[in-house]
Amino acid sequence: MTATDNGRLGLLLDIDGVLYVEKQPIDGAREALERLRGMSAGLRLLTNTTSRSRREVFEQLQAMGFEVSLQEVLTPAAMAVRHCRERGHGSVALLVGEKLREDLSELEPWSPGGERQPDAVILGDLGEGFTPAVLNDAFRLIMDGAELIALQHNRYWRRGDGLALDVGAYAAALEYATGHEALVVGKPAGEFFAAALSDLGVEHAVMVGDDVEADVGGAMDAGLPGILVRTGKFRHDALTARVTPTAIVDSIVDVPELLERLPPI
């Protein structure tokens, strides 16, 4: 019997680096996605992208020819909104790009000069907006009591001109300076993977990603098998002794055959 025989195995996929690289679909990725959809109890696309809204990610995938639904795309923003609600945060300082603000519209944004300090600082991708002045302002807010919420904790990502620092690098700087650990709501947070399983209505799933720490390590820490692909940001020298992937394959094209050979989960 294979891992897919029970019909209740969900599939979690990273997007950028697994389905496409630099806005170009990986050869065979569209066909592989459809094959995987038929083999699983359902799938969710987990992205740590914080420079674009969930709607924009969905529309980009459709423009590339991927047959997906908006419901299948999960981003950290919804987790951040839920956490702020649960904590009763009255206002938050949004250090995110303009395109992501629609996913955080339920929160009350804090503006400098107000009568009270924000209850939290939500840190996303600011791109070139990560200036010393912006980081220093965030540092002061956290030192004054605001909770640091990092939408993700990736150290770097691959863009058109090569590898670039990601949100995790700036979150780590703020953590070091303030002595306060950020609450991470995207990968590799276990709550993000748990939310994906709940959304699918399954108890077991396999994660496929190109980031050995956030994708594979996060999934395995959450008790899920993690498959690493040699596309996107994959670097052999990034493999660590802490994370031993369940399997390593060349690309998503190899995942369907691999799942057919996996033992029952």
URRA-V230138 format. One record per residue. N is the residue number from 0. NEAR is the number of other C-alpha atoms within 10 Angstrom. D_CENTER is the distance of its C-alpha to the mean C-alpha in Angstrom with 1 decimal. Layout:
N_NEAR_D_CENTER ; N_NEAR_D_CENTER
This chain:
0_10_31.7 ; 1_13_28.2 ; 2_20_24.8 ; 3_19_24.8 ; 4_14_28.3 ; 5_12_27.5 ; 6_13_25.7 ; 7_19_23.2 ; 8_23_20.5 ; 9_24_17.2 ; 10_23_14.8 ; 11_27_11.0 ; 12_22_9.9 ; 13_24_7.3 ; 14_22_8.9 ; 15_26_9.9 ; 16_25_12.0 ; 17_25_12.5 ; 18_28_14.1 ; 19_19_15.1 ; 20_17_15.8 ; 21_14_17.0 ; 22_14_17.3 ; 23_11_19.5 ; 24_18_18.8 ; 25_18_19.2 ; 26_13_22.7 ; 27_13_22.9 ; 28_18_19.3 ; 29_19_20.4 ; 30_14_23.1 ; 31_18_21.0 ; 32_21_18.5 ; 33_14_21.6 ; 34_15_23.1 ; 35_20_20.2 ; 36_16_20.2 ; 37_12_23.9 ; 38_21_23.4 ; 39_21_21.0 ; 40_19_21.2 ; 41_21_18.4 ; 42_26_14.9 ; 43_25_11.6 ; 44_23_9.1 ; 45_25_5.5 ; 46_22_3.7 ; 47_26_2.5 ; 48_25_6.2 ; 49_25_8.4 ; 50_18_11.6 ; 51_19_12.1 ; 52_20_12.6 ; 53_23_11.5 ; 54_15_15.1 ; 55_14_15.0 ; 56_20_12.2 ; 57_20_14.3 ; 58_16_17.5 ; 59_12_16.5 ; 60_21_15.8 ; 61_14_19.1 ; 62_10_20.9 ; 63_14_20.0 ; 64_11_21.6 ; 65_18_18.9 ; 66_13_20.2 ; 67_17_17.4 ; 68_13_17.5 ; 69_16_15.7 ; 70_12_15.4 ; 71_16_13.4 ; 72_21_10.4 ; 73_25_8.1 ; 74_25_6.2 ; 75_24_6.3 ; 76_26_9.7 ; 77_17_11.6 ; 78_18_10.9 ; 79_22_12.3 ; 80_18_15.2 ; 81_14_16.0 ; 82_15_16.2 ; 83_20_18.4 ; 84_13_20.6 ; 85_9_21.1 ; 86_10_22.0 ; 87_10_24.2 ; 88_17_23.0 ; 89_16_25.5 ; 90_19_24.0 ; 91_22_20.9 ; 92_23_20.7 ; 93_23_18.0 ; 94_19_17.1 ; 95_22_14.9 ; 96_17_16.0 ; 97_13_18.4 ; 98_14_16.5 ; 99_21_13.8 ; 100_19_16.7 ; 101_13_17.5 ; 102_18_14.5 ; 103_17_15.9 ; 104_10_19.5 ; 105_13_20.4 ; 106_19_20.4 ; 107_14_23.4 ; 108_16_22.8 ; 109_18_24.8 ; 110_14_27.2 ; 111_10_29.0 ; 112_7_32.6 ; 113_8_32.2 ; 114_7_34.2 ; 115_11_31.5 ; 116_19_28.5 ; 117_24_25.0 ; 118_22_23.7 ; 119_24_20.2 ; 120_25_18.4 ; 121_25_14.9 ; 122_25_13.4 ; 123_27_11.2 ; 124_25_12.0 ; 125_17_15.8 ; 126_15_16.6 ; 127_6_20.3 ; 128_13_20.5 ; 129_14_19.5 ; 130_10_23.3 ; 131_9_25.2 ; 132_10_26.5 ; 133_12_23.2 ; 134_17_22.0 ; 135_13_25.5 ; 136_12_25.4 ; 137_23_22.2 ; 138_19_23.9 ; 139_14_26.9 ; 140_20_25.2 ; 141_23_23.5 ; 142_16_26.8 ; 143_13_28.4 ; 144_14_26.4 ; 145_21_23.2 ; 146_22_20.1 ; 147_27_17.3 ; 148_23_13.9 ; 149_27_11.0 ; 150_30_8.0 ; 151_29_6.2 ; 152_26_8.6 ; 153_23_8.4 ; 154_17_12.1 ; 155_15_12.5 ; 156_18_11.7 ; 157_17_14.3 ; 158_14_16.0 ; 159_9_19.4 ; 160_7_21.4 ; 161_9_19.6 ; 162_11_17.2 ; 163_13_16.3 ; 164_14_15.2 ; 165_21_11.7 ; 166_25_11.1 ; 167_21_11.4 ; 168_14_14.9 ; 169_20_16.1 ; 170_26_14.9 ; 171_17_16.8 ; 172_13_19.7 ; 173_22_19.9 ; 174_16_19.6 ; 175_11_22.4 ; 176_14_24.6 ; 177_17_24.4 ; 178_11_24.4 ; 179_15_21.8 ; 180_15_18.5 ; 181_21_15.5 ; 182_18_13.9 ; 183_24_10.2 ; 184_26_8.5 ; 185_30_4.8 ; 186_27_4.5 ; 187_24_7.5 ; 188_22_9.0 ; 189_17_11.3 ; 190_15_11.6 ; 191_23_8.2 ; 192_25_9.6 ; 193_15_12.9 ; 194_13_12.2 ; 195_23_11.2 ; 196_21_14.5 ; 197_11_16.4 ; 198_15_15.4 ; 199_21_16.7 ; 200_13_19.6 ; 201_17_19.6 ; 202_12_19.9 ; 203_16_18.8 ; 204_27_16.1 ; 205_23_15.2 ; 206_26_11.8 ; 207_30_12.0 ; 208_33_10.1 ; 209_26_11.4 ; 210_30_10.1 ; 211_26_12.6 ; 212_23_11.3 ; 213_21_7.6 ; 214_27_7.8 ; 215_30_11.5 ; 216_27_12.5 ; 217_24_10.2 ; 218_29_11.3 ; 219_22_14.8 ; 220_15_15.0 ; 221_17_14.4 ; 222_14_17.2 ; 223_20_15.7 ; 224_20_16.7 ; 225_27_14.4 ; 226_29_15.4 ; 227_27_14.9 ; 228_26_15.9 ; 229_18_18.0 ; 230_21_16.6 ; 231_22_14.3 ; 232_22_13.8 ; 233_19_15.6 ; 234_12_18.4 ; 235_9_21.0 ; 236_6_21.7 ; 237_11_18.1 ; 238_14_18.9 ; 239_12_19.9 ; 240_6_22.3 ; 241_9_19.9 ; 242_15_17.7 ; 243_16_19.7 ; 244_20_17.8 ; 245_15_19.5 ; 246_15_20.1 ; 247_18_19.6 ; 248_15_20.4 ; 249_11_21.1 ; 250_24_18.8 ; 251_29_17.5 ; 252_22_21.2 ; 253_15_22.2 ; 254_22_19.9 ; 255_18_22.3 ; 256_12_25.2 ; 257_16_23.4 ; 258_18_22.5 ; 259_15_26.2 ; 260_13_27.2 ; 261_14_25.0 ; 262_11_27.1 ; 263_13_26.7 ; 264_15_23.8
